[in-house]
Amino acid sequence: MTGEEYIDRADESLDATYEAPMSLAEYVDTVLETPEIAAHASKYLLAAIETAGTRTVIEEGEERQRYRFFDDPHNDGEHAILGNTEVLNAFVDDLRSIAAGRGKDEKIVWLEGPTATGKSELKRCLINGLREYSKTPEGRRYTVEWNVAGAGDADSALTYGDTPIEDEDDWYASPVQVHPLTVFPQDVRRELLTELNARLDDHAEIRVEGELDPFSREAYDYLEEQYRRQGVEDLFSAVTDPGHLRVKNFVVDVGQGIGVLHSEDEGTPKERLVGSWMHGMLRELDSRGRKNPQAFSYDGVLSQGNGLLTVVEDAAQHADLLQKLLNVPDEGRVKLDKGIGMDVDTQMVIISNPDLEAQLNQHADREGQDPLKALKRRLDKHEFTYLTNLSLEAQLLRRELTNETTVWDPDSWEELEERIQEPLTVSVRDEQASVTEKELAPHTVEAAALYAVVSRLDAASLPNGLDLVDKALLFDRGYLMEGDERVDIEDYDLETTEHDGDHGIPVTYVRDVVADLLHEERDRHHPDLPVEHVIMPRDVLNAVAEGMIDAPVFSTTEASEYEERVVPVKNHVFGEQEQDVLDAMMRDKRVDEDTVEEYIEHVYAWAADEQIENPRGELVDPDPLKMKVFEIEHLGRFDESNYAGDDPDDAVEEFRTDKIITALNRHAWQRRDEEFRVGDVAPKEIPVIKTVLGSHDWDDVERTYEDFDPRQWDEPPSNTETARLKEKTIENMVEMHGYSEAAAELTSRHVMSQVSYRWD
């Protein structure tokens, strides 16, 4: 686009965001047509979250609905909160109760958790989401602004009805985003809200309970006094004339409907809560012998967050302030000064590390005499934990190492598994400012993420026969494959415990270890190879485990415990690397889908002991020879001893019945549509078929390549079967699994060094 076109685009964006100011009467007509835009703070926040919609995720082995709002969709996922869906859903449930006035109005939402669990992302996600929602027609947010210019001039009496707007600089908006309906007297407002709520399709009624803010009240009272002196009868109409009062929409942001108190903010409790007096202004602003609220800064967290959201981050730094907030949620009022108070409508959220809880419990042994008991009663705690999902941790680690921000939303576990295992290329700048591309080989990010997750799981809750890697996989995909059978998490009687995710290796530590590896000058383990800049899974696992002894973030006990957990992770990752090599070596021996379908059709005909019609309308007679050949050559399950001629023995018959027909029917039924049709299911998607056809072992390799010698893999003699097989394997690893040639070389060498004993 040209420069002019970009300017036009910017104009369109702002035109869609802002409206022209309107009169109070026009605003009332607007909210009568669209009542939702008059929502109080908690209801508005809830609407912003729900409007973004939901998506289905699997966390801790359970299928859950996740609000897309927390994926930071308006910011391309940059500050998405990964995981903790159950905690976020509980937070939304609280908002729903608060918005409807169902007994939680006095609560302050408290989000607690260790570092690097997503609490800071929540704050940014709330800010981004509310800002963008306020730019939409359904999310418009409004306040009032006043013009009292000339009201005190002796030479010109006030008029209304046709008052021209001479100078835009004379308009001053409410500094605390006061709700436009607070301009109305209480009795009129009640009547108006009754009509508004009657038009709502929602059980949570709109509440506007406060009064005008002190700044606006000063302007209102001043105008009312001037018009009363003139003997004007319709005082409310005069004061709210469009020449004095107008309603404007504003874009929600920090300081405009969102107040954020940072850990480094200082001042007295009152300054941090509502602001401070500007003493020089008090001498210049006439307020009939008292302090003028228009000389107040209104830069405190409640003032900025009035009308929507107040966030106290790192709340342990502001523990003294929390007691001052005791009555704010239920009374909805704070004081600027002894004689001047301010009504506030805001949803309060405090965010802290676990150290705040220690401060709150310092007097717990005094039981009924605990001075913090009233505060603790008002705090509604939700605990963020470390991620216990492998896929989420892998995604988070990639975010930490790169600029990737897109939230993964795969259609299947297979697609998600590919994302977890895929390689990662990172640009590294050295001291000479030159940029080098370095590669984390396939399974490297997965290995690092899996190790972090395994360190966070409760080993005491493991069922017999499972290890922590199994538990991590169950929490991520919800099932394990035991041989040919898929076993769901419910069948293992495995549930989360209070210790899952409450401690472990933080992602920031793993990120720093990987970053150090990326900046090393030379390869640590294989300097003799003609490969550069490749980091392998074992490089990262060893570095993470070895570095914990000296890392201050871990105690000696923690470092020892986590170091012991690296072994099952190494075993699992090696198994996946081994399977990649096997798949690449045996790629040419894979059976095509048509052959699989033909075999299954013959098995069905065999079971029916008669001719059947396949999905293509063709008649199929059971062919014993075709089934026998498939089972021996492709499945590798049986040999000639299992057959008398072409007739199968009991083992083959049991396999056909239990592992093919029953499994196929079950899989098809689980994925059925309104018309149940087995023929519509892709055979190679059936777990049992994928297992027997997609998995090869070293016996298959030895049987297929009789002259292959894995001990020659590193430097195979030319014109040998080993050399030809290696060349083909490297090529297939690149094409099938995304390896670079260097990573394929290193991975295959590592695998061959571990399995060559099989040929002894």
C-alpha distance (Angstrom), angle and dihedral (degrees) to the residues before:
residue distance angle dihedral
M1 . . .
T2 3.78 . .
G3 3.79 124.7 .
E4 3.79 91.1 -102.3
E5 3.80 90.8 52.1
Y6 3.80 91.1 53.3
I7 3.81 89.5 50.1
D8 3.80 89.0 51.5
R9 3.79 90.6 50.2
A10 3.81 90.2 51.6
D11 3.80 90.5 49.8
E12 3.79 90.4 51.6
S13 3.80 91.2 49.9
L14 3.79 94.1 51.6
D15 3.80 93.1 41.5
A16 3.81 88.4 56.3
T17 3.81 91.0 48.2
Y18 3.78 103.4 48.6
E19 3.77 132.1 49.5
A20 3.77 128.6 -158.8
P21 3.82 112.1 -97.9
M22 3.79 113.5 -92.7
S23 3.76 136.6 -158.0
L24 3.78 121.4 -100.5
A25 3.81 90.2 -107.2
E26 3.80 91.1 52.1
Y27 3.79 89.9 50.3
V28 3.80 91.8 52.3
D29 3.82 90.3 50.8
T30 3.80 88.8 50.3
V31 3.80 95.2 51.6
L32 3.79 91.3 45.5
E33 3.81 86.5 59.1
T34 3.83 94.3 41.1
P35 3.82 108.0 22.1
E36 3.83 93.9 176.1
I37 3.81 92.9 74.0
A38 3.82 89.1 66.7
A39 3.81 92.5 58.0
H40 3.78 120.9 140.3
A41 3.82 119.2 -116.3
S42 3.82 102.9 -86.1
K43 3.81 92.5 41.5
Y44 3.80 91.5 50.5
L45 3.80 92.4 49.1
L46 3.79 90.1 49.3
A47 3.81 91.3 49.8
A48 3.81 91.5 51.1
I49 3.81 90.5 53.6
E50 3.80 96.4 44.2
T51 3.80 95.3 44.6
A52 3.81 90.5 63.9
G53 3.83 89.3 63.3
T54 3.80 131.0 -140.9
R55 3.79 140.2 -88.2
T56 3.79 133.1 -160.7
V57 3.81 119.2 -105.5
I58 3.80 135.4 170.9
E59 3.79 114.4 -131.5
E60 3.77 126.5 167.3
G61 3.77 87.0 -2.4
E62 3.81 94.0 -59.3
E63 3.79 129.6 110.2
R64 3.79 110.6 -123.1
Q65 3.78 138.7 174.0
R66 3.77 111.6 -118.7
Y67 3.80 125.6 -162.6
R68 3.80 108.9 -122.1
F69 3.81 89.0 -146.2
F70 3.81 87.7 79.8
D71 3.82 90.5 55.1
D72 3.83 87.4 70.0
P73 3.82 91.2 -125.8
H74 3.82 94.6 173.9
N75 3.81 90.4 58.8
D76 3.82 97.8 43.9
G77 3.78 90.1 -102.3
E78 3.82 95.6 -63.9
H79 3.80 93.0 139.9
A80 3.80 99.0 25.5
I81 3.79 115.8 151.7
L82 3.78 107.1 -126.3
G83 3.78 115.1 -148.9
N84 3.82 126.2 -21.7
T85 3.80 87.6 104.4
E86 3.80 92.4 150.5
V87 3.82 90.5 54.0
L88 3.80 92.0 47.8
N89 3.80 91.6 48.1
A90 3.81 89.4 52.0
F91 3.81 88.5 50.9
V92 3.82 89.7 53.3
D93 3.81 90.4 47.6
D94 3.80 88.4 54.9
L95 3.80 90.2 50.8
R96 3.78 89.7 50.6
S97 3.83 91.1 53.9
I98 3.80 92.8 44.3
A99 3.80 92.8 47.5
A100 3.79 91.0 51.4
G101 3.81 92.3 45.8
R102 3.79 93.2 -120.2
G103 3.78 101.2 155.6
K104 3.81 101.9 -69.2
D105 3.79 98.8 88.2
E106 3.80 92.2 111.4
K107 3.81 93.7 52.2
I108 3.80 125.9 110.6
V109 3.79 110.2 -152.6
W110 3.81 110.2 -126.2
L111 3.81 120.4 -163.1
E112 3.78 112.6 -169.1
G113 3.78 133.8 176.0
P114 3.80 145.2 124.8
T115 3.79 122.3 -79.2
A116 3.81 120.4 -67.6
T117 3.81 95.9 23.4
G118 3.81 98.6 117.0
K119 3.81 103.1 -91.4
S120 3.80 94.4 123.4
E121 3.80 89.6 46.0
L122 3.80 88.5 55.0
K123 3.80 91.0 57.6
R124 3.82 92.6 48.9
C125 3.79 91.5 42.8
L126 3.81 91.0 53.3
I127 3.79 91.6 49.3
N128 3.81 94.0 46.8
G129 3.79 94.3 43.8
L130 3.80 96.1 47.4
R131 3.80 92.5 44.9
E132 3.79 92.6 53.4
Y133 3.81 94.0 41.2
S134 3.81 89.8 54.3
K135 3.82 88.4 58.1
T136 3.80 92.0 60.9
P137 3.83 124.2 86.4
E138 3.81 92.3 -116.6
G139 3.81 92.2 47.1
R140 3.80 100.6 49.3
R141 3.82 113.5 144.6
Y142 3.80 121.0 -157.4
T143 3.79 140.3 -165.0
V144 3.81 136.2 164.1
E145 3.78 135.2 -101.9
W146 3.80 129.4 -161.1
N147 3.79 137.9 -144.9
V148 3.81 118.4 -166.1
A149 3.80 97.1 157.7
G150 3.77 111.6 149.2
A151 3.77 93.2 8.3
G152 3.78 92.6 123.8
D153 3.82 98.1 40.6
A154 3.75 111.8 121.8
D155 3.80 91.8 -153.5
S156 3.79 97.4 57.3
A157 3.76 127.3 47.6
L158 3.79 119.2 -145.8
T159 3.75 117.8 -103.0
Y160 3.77 132.5 -177.0
G161 3.76 137.5 -166.6
D162 3.80 95.5 54.2
T163 3.79 102.3 29.4
P164 3.81 108.8 149.8
I165 3.78 120.2 -136.3
E166 3.76 100.9 -124.6
D167 3.82 102.9 170.2
E168 3.80 127.9 23.3
D169 3.81 88.7 -157.8
D170 3.80 88.7 70.9
W171 3.81 92.4 66.6
Y172 3.82 117.5 96.2
A173 3.79 122.2 -173.0
S174 3.77 122.8 -142.9
P175 3.83 103.5 -88.0
V176 3.80 90.7 -141.0
Q177 3.82 100.9 45.1
V178 3.80 93.1 -111.2
H179 3.81 115.6 -160.5
P180 3.85 111.6 -102.1
L181 3.81 92.5 -132.1
T182 3.83 90.6 63.5
V183 3.81 86.6 76.6
F184 3.82 89.5 73.6
P185 3.80 122.1 84.4
Q186 3.82 112.7 -102.7
D187 3.81 96.7 -105.8
V188 3.81 93.6 50.5
R189 3.79 91.4 43.9
R190 3.81 92.3 52.9
E191 3.80 90.1 53.0
L192 3.80 91.8 48.0
L193 3.83 92.9 48.3
T194 3.79 90.5 49.7
E195 3.79 89.8 56.7
L196 3.83 91.7 44.4
N197 3.79 94.2 51.1
A198 3.79 91.3 47.2
R199 3.80 87.0 62.3
L200 3.82 94.7 49.6
D201 3.79 122.2 103.6
D202 3.78 89.3 -152.6
H203 3.78 135.8 90.7
A204 3.83 91.3 -140.0
E205 3.79 106.1 82.1
I206 3.79 122.9 -148.0
R207 3.80 113.1 -103.3
V208 3.81 125.0 -163.4
E209 3.78 103.8 172.7
G210 3.80 106.3 151.6
E211 3.78 132.3 86.6
L212 3.79 130.4 -122.8
D213 3.76 113.9 -63.9
P214 3.83 115.6 -104.1
F215 3.82 93.1 -104.2
S216 3.80 91.9 53.2
R217 3.80 92.9 40.3
E218 3.79 89.0 56.3
A219 3.81 90.3 53.7
Y220 3.83 92.6 43.9
D221 3.81 94.1 48.8
Y222 3.78 92.3 46.3
L223 3.80 92.9 51.9
E224 3.79 91.7 44.4
E225 3.78 91.4 52.1
Q226 3.81 92.8 49.5
Y227 3.82 93.0 50.1
R228 3.79 92.4 44.8
R229 3.78 89.5 55.3
Q230 3.79 88.2 53.7
G231 3.79 90.6 52.1
V232 3.80 95.0 -117.6
E233 3.81 109.8 168.8
D234 3.82 102.7 -157.9
L235 3.78 95.2 57.7
F236 3.81 97.2 166.3
S237 3.80 91.6 50.8
A238 3.80 90.0 48.4
V239 3.80 95.4 48.8
T240 3.82 93.7 45.1
D241 3.79 95.3 42.5
P242 3.83 110.5 137.5
G243 3.80 87.5 -111.3
H244 3.81 89.7 64.4
L245 3.78 106.4 24.5
R246 3.76 132.1 31.3
V247 3.77 135.4 164.5
K248 3.80 118.4 -123.9
N249 3.76 132.9 -177.3
F250 3.78 119.3 -128.9
V251 3.77 135.2 -165.8
V252 3.78 110.6 -113.1
D253 3.80 113.1 -119.8
V254 3.78 141.2 134.5
G255 3.80 104.8 -51.3
Q256 3.81 91.6 18.1
G257 3.79 106.6 75.2
I258 3.81 94.5 -32.9
G259 3.77 120.7 80.5
V260 3.80 119.4 -169.6
L261 3.78 122.1 -173.1
H262 3.79 108.0 -160.9
S263 3.78 125.7 -153.0
E264 3.81 91.9 -110.6
D265 3.83 96.3 50.4
E266 3.80 112.7 117.3
G267 3.79 139.0 -169.0
T268 3.77 139.2 87.7
P269 3.81 117.7 -46.0
K270 3.81 90.0 -101.9
E271 3.81 92.5 50.5
R272 3.77 91.5 50.6
L273 3.81 92.7 45.5
V274 3.79 105.1 43.2
G275 3.82 110.4 -8.2
S276 3.80 137.4 -104.8
W277 3.80 141.8 -79.7
M278 3.78 117.5 -96.8
H279 3.79 96.9 -140.0
G280 3.80 96.1 -166.3
M281 3.81 89.3 59.1
L282 3.80 93.5 52.5
R283 3.80 90.7 71.1
E284 3.80 92.6 51.3
L285 3.78 102.4 43.6
D286 3.78 114.9 74.3
S287 3.79 111.2 -139.9
R288 3.76 103.1 159.9
G289 3.77 97.4 -89.6
R290 3.80 99.3 -45.1
K291 3.77 138.5 84.4
N292 3.78 112.5 -67.6
P293 3.83 112.8 -132.8
Q294 3.78 87.2 -147.0
A295 3.82 87.0 71.4
F296 3.80 91.0 62.7
S297 3.81 121.7 104.6
Y298 3.84 97.8 -140.3
D299 3.81 89.0 -160.1
G300 3.79 96.2 128.7
V301 3.77 121.9 114.8
L302 3.82 95.7 -104.7
S303 3.81 92.4 47.0
Q304 3.79 92.8 51.7
G305 3.79 92.4 42.9
N306 3.78 96.2 45.5
G307 3.77 109.6 126.3
L308 3.77 96.7 28.3
L309 3.82 131.8 5.3
T310 3.80 139.8 5.8
V311 3.81 118.5 -168.9
V312 3.80 125.2 -171.7
E313 3.80 106.9 -168.6
D314 3.80 123.4 -162.2
A315 3.80 85.9 13.6
A316 3.81 93.6 -173.4
Q317 3.83 86.2 75.1
H318 3.81 88.9 57.7
A319 3.79 101.1 39.8
D320 3.81 89.8 129.1
L321 3.78 89.0 58.4
L322 3.80 96.0 53.0
Q323 3.80 93.4 70.6
K324 3.81 88.8 54.6
L325 3.81 87.5 58.0
L326 3.80 93.9 57.5
N327 3.78 98.5 107.5
V328 3.79 99.8 26.9
P329 3.83 97.7 91.0
D330 3.79 96.7 49.0
E331 3.82 99.3 32.6
G332 3.79 95.4 34.4
R333 3.78 92.6 -149.0
V334 3.82 140.4 107.6
K335 3.80 133.0 176.3
L336 3.77 129.2 -117.6
D337 3.78 89.9 -171.8
K338 3.78 138.5 -14.1
G339 3.77 93.0 -79.8
I340 3.78 100.7 29.4
G341 3.80 123.2 69.2
M342 3.79 133.7 175.8
D343 3.79 130.4 -148.7
V344 3.80 114.3 -136.3
D345 3.78 132.2 -164.8
T346 3.78 108.4 -167.2
Q347 3.77 140.3 131.0
M348 3.79 108.1 -123.3
V349 3.80 120.4 -145.4
I350 3.78 124.4 175.8
I351 3.80 122.5 -165.6
S352 3.78 124.1 -161.1
N353 3.77 148.4 155.6
P354 3.83 117.2 -115.5
D355 3.81 90.6 -89.1
L356 3.82 90.8 81.5
E357 3.79 90.6 63.1
A358 3.80 89.4 54.7
Q359 3.82 89.3 54.7
L360 3.79 92.3 47.9
N361 3.80 91.6 50.9
Q362 3.79 96.9 47.8
H363 3.83 90.9 105.2
A364 3.80 97.1 35.0
D365 3.82 91.9 114.8
R366 3.82 88.5 65.3
E367 3.81 88.9 65.8
G368 3.81 107.4 -175.0
Q369 3.82 91.7 19.1
D370 3.81 93.7 55.9
P371 3.85 104.8 131.7
L372 3.82 90.3 -154.7
K373 3.78 95.8 52.6
A374 3.81 94.5 99.4
L375 3.80 91.0 51.1
K376 3.80 93.4 48.6
R377 3.81 90.1 50.2
R378 3.80 90.1 58.5
L379 3.80 95.5 48.4
D380 3.80 115.0 94.0
K381 3.80 103.8 -159.6
H382 3.81 126.8 -149.2
E383 3.79 117.6 176.8
F384 3.79 123.3 -143.2
T385 3.80 113.3 -153.3
Y386 3.77 136.5 -169.2
L387 3.78 113.8 -84.2
T388 3.79 115.9 -89.0
N389 3.80 94.9 -175.0
L390 3.79 117.2 95.6
S391 3.81 94.3 -151.0
L392 3.80 93.0 50.4
E393 3.79 92.5 46.9
A394 3.82 90.9 49.1
Q395 3.79 89.5 50.5
L396 3.81 91.5 47.9
L397 3.80 92.5 49.3
R398 3.80 91.4 50.7
R399 3.81 88.2 51.2
E400 3.79 90.5 51.8
L401 3.80 92.2 51.3
T402 3.81 100.0 40.4
N403 3.77 142.1 18.5
E404 3.80 92.9 -96.6
T405 3.79 109.6 136.6
T406 3.80 106.6 157.1
V407 3.80 111.7 118.1
W408 3.79 113.0 -124.4
D409 3.79 112.1 -118.7
P410 3.81 105.0 167.8
D411 3.79 125.5 -177.3
S412 3.80 94.6 -138.3
W413 3.78 143.3 15.1
E414 3.81 89.7 -110.0
E415 3.79 90.5 58.8
L416 3.80 90.8 46.9
E417 3.80 91.8 48.4
E418 3.80 90.0 54.8
R419 3.81 90.0 54.1
I420 3.79 91.8 49.7
Q421 3.79 94.2 50.0
E422 3.80 101.0 38.6
P423 3.82 120.8 112.0
L424 3.77 123.4 -104.9
T425 3.80 127.4 -141.5
V426 3.80 117.0 -154.6
S427 3.81 127.6 -171.2
V428 3.80 111.0 -133.3
R429 3.81 124.1 -167.2
D430 3.81 117.1 -153.0
E431 3.80 130.7 -155.1
Q432 3.81 90.8 -84.9
A433 3.82 89.0 56.5
S434 3.80 92.6 -114.9
V435 3.80 116.3 139.8
T436 3.80 122.8 -130.7
E437 3.78 126.8 -171.9
K438 3.80 111.0 -133.2
E439 3.78 125.6 -172.6
L440 3.76 131.8 -140.9
A441 3.80 99.5 -154.4
P442 3.82 121.2 -128.2
H443 3.83 111.8 -69.5
T444 3.84 92.3 20.4
V445 3.81 96.6 105.4
E446 3.79 87.8 39.7
A447 3.81 91.3 53.0
A448 3.81 93.3 49.7
A449 3.80 92.5 46.0
L450 3.80 93.2 46.0
Y451 3.81 91.8 50.9
A452 3.81 90.8 51.5
V453 3.82 91.8 48.8
V454 3.82 93.4 46.1
S455 3.82 89.5 53.0
R456 3.83 89.4 57.8
L457 3.79 99.5 50.7
D458 3.78 126.2 99.1
A459 3.80 107.8 -115.0
A460 3.81 92.5 -167.5
S461 3.81 92.3 70.7
L462 3.82 96.6 56.8
P463 3.80 116.7 126.7
N464 3.79 116.9 -132.2
G465 3.77 113.6 -77.2
L466 3.82 96.6 22.6
D467 3.78 129.3 101.5
L468 3.80 130.0 -161.4
V469 3.80 92.7 -90.3
D470 3.81 89.0 56.3
K471 3.79 89.5 50.4
A472 3.80 91.1 50.2
L473 3.81 91.3 50.9
L474 3.81 91.6 47.3
F475 3.80 90.7 51.4
D476 3.80 89.9 51.3
R477 3.80 105.2 42.8
G478 3.79 102.4 11.3
Y479 3.82 98.6 -124.6
L480 3.81 146.0 54.2
M481 3.77 130.7 -146.2
E482 3.81 112.9 -122.5
G483 3.75 102.3 -170.4
D484 3.78 105.4 -56.4
E485 3.80 94.5 -17.7
R486 3.77 128.3 92.2
V487 3.81 110.3 -140.8
D488 3.81 117.0 -165.9
I489 3.78 124.8 -141.1
E490 3.81 91.3 -108.7
D491 3.79 90.0 61.3
Y492 3.80 90.9 59.0
D493 3.80 93.3 54.0
L494 3.79 88.0 -128.8
E495 3.79 120.5 155.0
T496 3.77 135.3 166.8
T497 3.78 118.2 -94.7
E498 3.80 131.2 -153.6
H499 3.82 88.3 -102.4
D500 3.82 96.4 56.9
G501 3.80 106.3 106.2
D502 3.80 97.7 -2.0
H503 3.81 92.7 111.6
G504 3.78 139.6 1.3
I505 3.79 141.3 102.1
P506 3.83 109.7 -23.2
V507 3.78 118.8 -135.0
T508 3.80 90.5 -122.9
Y509 3.81 90.7 63.3
V510 3.81 92.2 49.7
R511 3.80 89.9 46.6
D512 3.80 91.6 53.7
V513 3.81 92.1 48.5
V514 3.80 91.6 51.1
A515 3.80 90.6 45.5
D516 3.80 89.9 54.7
L517 3.80 90.3 51.3
L518 3.80 90.4 49.8
H519 3.80 90.6 55.3
E520 3.78 96.9 48.3
E521 3.79 112.1 118.0
R522 3.79 98.4 -134.1
D523 3.75 140.8 17.1
R524 3.79 111.1 -80.7
H525 3.78 101.7 -151.8
H526 3.78 108.3 25.2
P527 3.83 112.0 31.7
D528 3.80 91.3 149.6
L529 3.80 95.5 62.6
P530 3.79 123.9 95.9
V531 3.82 89.9 -119.2
E532 3.77 130.9 99.8
H533 3.76 138.7 -162.2
V534 3.81 99.0 6.9
I535 3.82 120.1 140.1
M536 3.78 115.1 -163.0
P537 3.83 129.3 -153.3
R538 3.81 92.7 -108.3
D539 3.84 90.2 52.0
V540 3.80 90.7 59.4
L541 3.82 96.2 40.5
N542 3.80 92.1 50.7
A543 3.81 92.9 46.4
V544 3.82 93.3 48.1
A545 3.81 92.6 48.8
E546 3.81 95.9 42.9
G547 3.80 94.7 46.7
M548 3.81 96.5 56.1
I549 3.79 94.2 78.9
D550 3.80 91.6 65.7
A551 3.82 98.6 32.0
P552 3.83 110.5 106.5
V553 3.81 91.4 -148.1
F554 3.83 90.6 73.2
S555 3.78 130.4 62.6
T556 3.80 118.3 -136.8
T557 3.80 90.2 -104.3
E558 3.80 93.0 50.0
A559 3.80 93.0 47.6
S560 3.80 91.0 51.3
E561 3.81 93.1 47.0
Y562 3.81 95.0 47.5
E563 3.79 93.3 44.9
E564 3.81 90.0 58.8
R565 3.81 90.7 55.0
V566 3.80 95.1 62.0
V567 3.83 94.5 80.5
P568 3.85 98.9 71.5
V569 3.81 88.9 45.1
K570 3.81 91.1 53.9
N571 3.79 90.1 48.2
H572 3.79 92.7 50.5
V573 3.80 94.6 47.5
F574 3.80 91.8 46.6
G575 3.81 88.7 52.6
E576 3.79 89.9 55.6
Q577 3.80 92.7 47.1
E578 3.80 89.0 48.5
Q579 3.80 90.9 52.3
D580 3.82 90.9 49.5
V581 3.80 90.0 54.5
L582 3.81 92.4 45.9
D583 3.81 91.9 48.9
A584 3.79 90.2 51.0
M585 3.80 93.7 47.0
M586 3.80 93.5 48.3
R587 3.81 97.8 37.3
D588 3.79 93.3 114.5
K589 3.79 90.6 52.0
R590 3.79 94.7 58.8
V591 3.77 116.3 119.8
D592 3.79 119.0 -122.8
E593 3.80 121.6 -119.0
D594 3.81 94.5 -112.7
T595 3.80 89.6 59.8
V596 3.80 90.6 49.7
E597 3.80 91.7 49.9
E598 3.79 91.2 48.8
Y599 3.81 91.1 51.7
I600 3.81 92.6 50.0
E601 3.80 91.8 48.5
H602 3.81 90.3 52.8
V603 3.82 90.8 48.3
Y604 3.82 90.1 53.6
A605 3.80 90.4 48.6
W606 3.81 89.7 47.6
A607 3.81 91.2 51.5
A608 3.80 91.2 48.4
D609 3.80 89.9 44.3
E610 3.77 89.2 -140.8
Q611 3.76 144.0 74.4
I612 3.86 113.8 -69.8
E613 3.79 135.2 -170.0
N614 3.80 116.4 -118.9
P615 3.86 124.4 -145.3
R616 3.81 89.8 -91.1
G617 3.81 91.3 58.9
E618 3.81 94.2 -107.5
L619 3.81 122.6 136.1
V620 3.80 114.0 -120.3
D621 3.82 125.6 -160.5
P622 3.82 115.8 -163.0
D623 3.79 108.5 -102.7
P624 3.85 110.7 -159.2
L625 3.81 93.2 -166.8
K626 3.80 95.3 52.9
M627 3.80 91.2 49.7
K628 3.80 91.7 47.6
V629 3.80 93.5 50.1
F630 3.82 92.0 48.0
E631 3.80 93.1 48.6
I632 3.80 94.1 48.8
E633 3.80 102.0 37.5
H634 3.80 103.6 31.0
L635 3.78 105.3 25.5
G636 3.79 95.4 35.3
R637 3.80 88.3 -153.9
F638 3.79 98.7 119.7
D639 3.81 143.7 22.4
E640 3.83 136.2 -155.2
S641 3.79 91.5 -74.3
N642 3.81 89.4 69.6
Y643 3.77 92.1 62.3
A644 3.81 135.7 61.8
G645 3.74 97.0 -149.9
D646 3.82 99.6 -47.5
D647 3.80 95.2 -28.0
P648 3.83 113.2 109.3
D649 3.78 124.7 -131.4
D650 3.82 124.9 -129.2
A651 3.82 93.6 -83.7
V652 3.80 92.5 56.1
E653 3.80 92.5 44.8
E654 3.79 91.1 50.3
F655 3.81 90.5 49.2
R656 3.81 92.7 51.3
T657 3.79 92.4 48.0
D658 3.81 101.0 41.2
K659 3.78 104.6 27.6
I660 3.80 100.8 36.2
I661 3.81 113.0 23.8
T662 3.81 99.0 31.7
A663 3.81 93.3 41.4
L664 3.79 92.3 47.3
N665 3.81 92.5 49.3
R666 3.79 91.7 48.0
H667 3.80 93.3 48.1
A668 3.79 92.6 46.5
W669 3.80 91.8 47.6
Q670 3.81 92.3 50.9
R671 3.80 89.2 53.4
R672 3.80 97.6 36.4
D673 3.76 125.0 140.6
E674 3.81 126.2 -155.7
E675 3.81 89.4 -69.3
F676 3.79 109.0 49.6
R677 3.81 107.8 -140.7
V678 3.79 122.8 166.6
G679 3.78 90.4 -164.0
D680 3.80 91.6 64.5
V681 3.81 92.0 65.4
A682 3.82 116.3 93.5
P683 3.84 103.7 -123.2
K684 3.80 94.4 -144.1
E685 3.82 89.5 57.6
I686 3.81 91.1 62.7
P687 3.82 108.8 104.2
V688 3.81 94.7 -130.6
I689 3.81 92.9 49.5
K690 3.80 91.9 45.9
T691 3.79 89.3 50.7
V692 3.78 97.8 49.1
L693 3.81 96.3 38.4
G694 3.78 102.3 33.9
S695 3.78 97.9 46.7
H696 3.77 123.0 71.4
D697 3.78 127.8 178.3
W698 3.78 135.1 -153.1
D699 3.79 91.4 -96.3
D700 3.81 87.0 63.2
V701 3.80 89.9 51.2
E702 3.81 92.9 48.1
R703 3.79 91.8 47.5
T704 3.81 93.4 47.2
Y705 3.82 99.3 42.0
E706 3.79 106.5 37.9
D707 3.83 95.3 175.3
F708 3.80 95.7 46.5
D709 3.83 115.8 123.2
P710 3.85 114.7 -172.6
R711 3.83 91.2 -166.6
Q712 3.80 88.1 70.7
W713 3.81 93.8 50.9
D714 3.81 97.9 106.2
E715 3.84 93.7 55.4
P716 3.82 108.0 6.5
P717 3.83 117.1 -169.3
S718 3.78 112.2 -106.5
N719 3.79 120.6 -99.2
T720 3.80 92.6 22.4
E721 3.79 129.1 123.6
T722 3.80 88.9 -115.1
A723 3.82 91.7 56.1
R724 3.78 93.0 47.4
L725 3.81 92.4 46.2
K726 3.80 92.3 48.5
E727 3.80 92.7 51.2
K728 3.79 90.9 49.9
T729 3.83 92.8 44.7
I730 3.80 93.8 52.4
E731 3.80 90.1 48.4
N732 3.80 92.0 49.3
M733 3.82 93.5 47.4
V734 3.79 88.5 55.9
E735 3.81 93.5 48.4
M736 3.80 99.5 38.5
H737 3.81 104.9 36.8
G738 3.79 106.8 20.4
Y739 3.80 97.4 -108.2
S740 3.77 120.3 155.6
E741 3.79 113.4 -129.6
A742 3.80 89.6 -106.3
A743 3.80 93.7 50.8
A744 3.81 91.2 45.0
E745 3.82 89.9 51.7
L746 3.81 93.0 50.7
T747 3.80 94.7 42.7
S748 3.80 94.7 48.2
R749 3.83 91.4 46.9
H750 3.79 90.4 51.9
V751 3.80 92.9 48.1
M752 3.81 94.1 46.5
S753 3.79 91.9 49.4
Q754 3.80 88.8 57.0
V755 3.82 98.9 44.7
S756 3.81 103.1 36.4
Y757 3.82 90.4 94.7
R758 3.81 87.4 73.0
W759 3.81 88.6 72.6
D760 3.82 93.1 53.3
